[in-house]
Amino acid sequence: MAADNNLLEMRQKRGLSAAELAAEVGISRQTIYAMEAGNYVPNTIVALKLARALGAKVEDLFRSRRRGQASPASEAAILIRRRRPAGL
């Protein structure tokens, strides 16, 4: 299945690994790979965090599917909370 997003291209253009982007956004590296493969569509919060981390608009990262195209299967994603350094 082809991805309906520019996530891989934008991530590589910024020189980020999947693990680095995942840590920045607070999701798993596997979730990044699933999105890049078109197997997972993020919720609004994750899409906004990805766009912010990549310096892009959500519309630049994700495309809506055309009528008649199958949606990817739903998968559970585990959000990882980042700890803030003391004093922040």
Secondary structure as UniProt FT lines:
FT   HELIX           7..13
FT   TURN            14..15
FT   HELIX           18..25
FT   HELIX           29..36
FT   TURN            37..38
FT   HELIX           44..54
FT   HELIX           58..61
FT   TURN            67..68
FT   TURN            86..87
//
